[in-house]
Each structure stands twice: as structure tokens, then as C-alpha cells.
Amino acid sequence: MKAAVLKAFGSPLAVEVVPDPVPGTGEVIVDVAAARLLAYAGEVFSGARNYSLELPIVPGSGAIGRVRAFGPDATHLSVGDWVYCDPTVRSRDDVLVPDILLQGLTAAGEGGLRLQKYYHDGAFAERMRVPTENAVRIGTIDEADAASWCALGSLLVPYGGFAAIALQAGETVVVNGATGAFGSAGVAVALALGAAAVIATGRNQEALDDLARRYGRRVRPVRMQGDEENDRRRIQQAAEGPVDCVLDLLPPAASMSQVRAAVLAVRPYGRVALMGGVGMAGGPGLELPYPWLMRNCITIRGQWMYARDAIPRVIGLVRAGLIDLAGFRITSFGLDAVNEAVAHAAAHAGPFRFTVIEP
Ligand SMILES: NC(=O)c1ccc[n+]([C@@H]2O[C@H](COP(=O)([O-])OP(=O)(O)OC[C@H]3O[C@@H](n4cnc5c(N)ncnc54)[C@H](OP(=O)(O)O)[C@@H]3O)[C@@H](O)[C@H]2O)c1
């Protein structure tokens, strides 16, 4: 089969013929229809993000495709089923502390790297092999919509954060970094889950205006100006009442002060989910005041990705019309143009738009 291979950090991906993946017990082979590119894929492939990838590797985290073959332990899958290939691979031999690999993207710690040795290759290929539990049926779709369904990759991340802090219908939530790819998906998910108001923060006024235009009065954009206390005051003013929870999705380039501007806006007994890449490149810690956390019974929750049951639920939100995949702008490239696709994804990052490879 044809695949895109990263042979060295900083070199372009090489499109070449590699051996077909072979399924073992507990695995599924999927014919990849569409695979989303992260806006920051170029930073991963250049080595700038310092992600754990054992080279050479076929990168690509997550895909929409059709089941081609499965092992004897699958009891619900059929050949031809449309599935979401969830990149979040967890080790199966420790229920309390599973190691996590993001297949085709990065691994956490020694255990994640050991998983990567086996589930080595990702989605930028004609076929991929995933653990059985990672091939999640999405139901019947039109083949032409496979690229749109890649939006699941953006929607699931904030859903994981909201599930972790138990967002309730009728609550007021701040999405910090709402003008980014994952943050804007966070706004869509919060609304779908019934948030009464979403305070959407960012520095890009045009992107904030677009969020307000799309969603109307339940979304209240607040442009961040870089003065922590002033930004926080304006978040609280926009909330017109207590902020029940905060979801932070800022990137490594953002400062801890930008995170604190939103986190400290939460009400007493409030909940905060930290999901961004802030601090991944080093630098100072978050430094939240101990007495503020203690006296106000604040919950601070770190969250990487999402639990498996998030996937059918987000599919349900889409199927119910609570999230409209038609709202995403998608640019598609063939496998042979994978390097152009990486450059395009970086140059066209932003809310409700992404780039896909359609092998
Ligand atoms: N926890 C998880 O499971 C998980 C999963 C996937 C991704 N992530 C993390 O989520 C982060 C966001 O990803 P993304 O694809 O949404 O990124 P993105 O599209 O680049 O969005 C970044 C957002 O941060 C804002 N921002 C604020 N200060 C910034 C600064 N100094 N430099 C750049 N942007 C700044 C940007 O908008 P303005 O310019 O309007 O301020 C934008 O809203 C990633 O860095 C990644 O580490 C976490």
C-alpha cells in the first residue's frame, strides 16, 4: 500500500510503497477514507514540538474509514462498516493507570513508547491497523462526507474536558482560546451540551466576531488584551453572573498569565479543565493561589484526550443535529500531496476549518 513516511525530523514526508498491515487478534484493519491534519503537524514533523515518535513512522492521528478486516474477538463489527479510528490507544493491562499512545502522533512516557513500538503507524496511508476498541462505528455515511466526519477529532477533545468537569446544561462556561481549532470546537460542544452562555476568549477579533455571528447571544466573545486582571474582569462582566466552569485550550506559545486570566474567573465551587499545550515547551508553572483554591473549593482538572464513551456521545450530538458538520471548512489533499497539505494546515489554522488527506 501507499503511505507517507517521516524518516527524519525536519525532512519532508516521503510517499512510498510499504507493506500492508496485517491484523492480529484484537485488531482491525481499516481502509482510510480521510485523515485530519493538525494545524501544528509541521511543528511535530520538524521536531520543534519534541513529540515522542520513533522514526521512521507513518504519521497521522485519527481517521475515518471502512473496516477491511478484524480479529476473532470483535463481536459487532462487519466488513465495510464506517468507523472513526480513535488515535487514543491505551494499554490494556492496567485499568487504573493505562499508558497512552496517540497513534501516529506522540506517546507519553516509557509505557506509551512501548505501545508505539507495536501500534507504530498512523493514518496517512491507504490502510491502518488499530486496536479493536479504537475502531468505533459511526453508522452509515455518504462516502463524500468522510472528510467532514474527521471533525470528530476536534470535537472529542473539548468534549473530554467538559465530561471531566461535568458541565451541566444551563451553566456558564469560559472557553479560553476559543478562536483556535480545538477551542472553537469547544464552543460548539458546550452549546450542544446545553450551556446557557459561553464566554469565548481570544485575541483575534475577526475570529471572535465570527463565533458571535454563528451562534448568536449564547456566545459572548471577549478579546484578550494581555493584562491579566483586566482580562479577567472583562470575562466576568461578559458572564453577567457566576462562571461555573472554564475549559483552557491555549497552545504552548501562550503564557501562564493568559491561562490564569480565565482560571481565576471561576466562581467558588467552580471547575476548571486544563487541556492546552501551555508549558509543554518549559517555562514557569501556573502558580494559582493556594488560599483561593482552598477557601473556594475549586476543582482543577488536567485532561488529556477523552474517555472511550465520549465517541458515541459526540456522534450522537452530530446525528441529532446539535452539532453541524457542514459548519466546518475542509480542504482536501491526496496522499501524494501530503507535504503541501502540512503547509496548508499550518497556513490555514483557525476555527471551524481543517485540512485532510484522502488516500
Ligand atoms: N489535552 C488534550 O487532549 C489536547 C488535545 C489536542 C490538542 N491539545 C492542545 O491544544 C492546543 C491548541 O490547539 P489548536 O489546534 O486549537 O491550536 P490553534 O488553532 O493554534 O489555537 C490556539 C488558540 O490560542 C490562542 N492564543 C492565545 N495566545 C496565543 C499565543 N501566544 N500564540 C498563539 N495562539 C495563542 C489563539 O487565538 P488568538 O490568536 O485569537 O489568541 C487560538 O485561540 C495545542 O497546542 C495542543 O497542545 C490538547
The ligand as an ORCA input file, in Angstrom:
! r2SCAN-3c Opt
* xyz 0 1
  N      -5.403     17.880     26.159
  C      -5.635     17.334     25.004
  O      -6.169     16.226     24.922
  C      -5.296     18.065     23.745
  C      -5.633     17.524     22.513
  C      -5.321     18.221     21.363
  C      -4.656     19.441     21.443
  N      -4.316     19.932     22.661
  C      -3.627     21.227     22.794
  O      -4.495     22.244     22.371
  C      -3.688     23.317     21.916
  C      -4.483     24.179     20.971
  O      -4.538     23.534     19.719
  P      -5.236     24.215     18.453
  O      -5.001     23.319     17.290
  O      -6.622     24.608     18.818
  O      -4.342     25.493     18.287
  P      -4.656     26.788     17.486
  O      -5.680     26.532     16.439
  O      -3.319     27.326     17.107
  O      -5.351     27.722     18.594
  C      -4.665     28.351     19.596
  C      -5.581     29.335     20.323
  O      -4.819     30.010     21.299
  C      -4.920     31.428     21.105
  N      -3.691     32.043     21.589
  C      -3.586     32.775     22.708
  N      -2.324     33.165     22.916
  C      -1.612     32.684     21.914
  C      -0.239     32.809     21.588
  N       0.613     33.472     22.364
  N       0.177     32.198     20.462
  C      -0.689     31.514     19.675
  N      -2.019     31.388     19.956
  C      -2.468     31.976     21.068
  C      -5.250     31.590     19.648
  O      -6.071     32.606     19.265
  P      -5.849     34.159     19.309
  O      -4.751     34.422     18.340
  O      -7.185     34.676     18.914
  O      -5.497     34.498     20.729
  C      -6.173     30.391     19.479
  O      -7.453     30.692     20.033
  C      -2.493     22.638     21.272
  O      -1.354     23.417     21.442
  C      -2.384     21.293     21.933
  O      -1.231     21.212     22.721
  C      -4.621     19.265     23.791
*
